[in-house]
Amino acid sequence: MTAAVKRSILRWVHIIFALPILGYVYGPPEEVLQYRDYFRFLYVPVVVATGFWMWKGDAVRRLISQKPTSVSNK
């Protein structure tokens, strides 16, 4: 899987999970209250995680993939 395909998938997941948030914000309050937990625990965390990954994912990958430096005990 190429990097462009991964970015495209991540971008579409971000967009699709962000669309219901617009409905929550602009919907009638008495109707959206029953879906409040979905937004708190599913939609917002996914949007935040995908947004962060698109923004700083490369730096996180580089940080994780670095080999630990060996410390010599003298």
GIZI-V223847 format. One record per run of one state. SS is the DSSP state (H for helix, E for strand, L for the rest). FROM is the first residue (numbers start at 1). TO is the last residue. If there is no record, write none. Layout:
ss->SS from->FROM to->TO
ss->SS from->FROM to->TO
This chain:
ss->L from->1 to->2
ss->H from->3 to->26
ss->L from->27 to->28
ss->H from->29 to->65
ss->L from->66 to->74
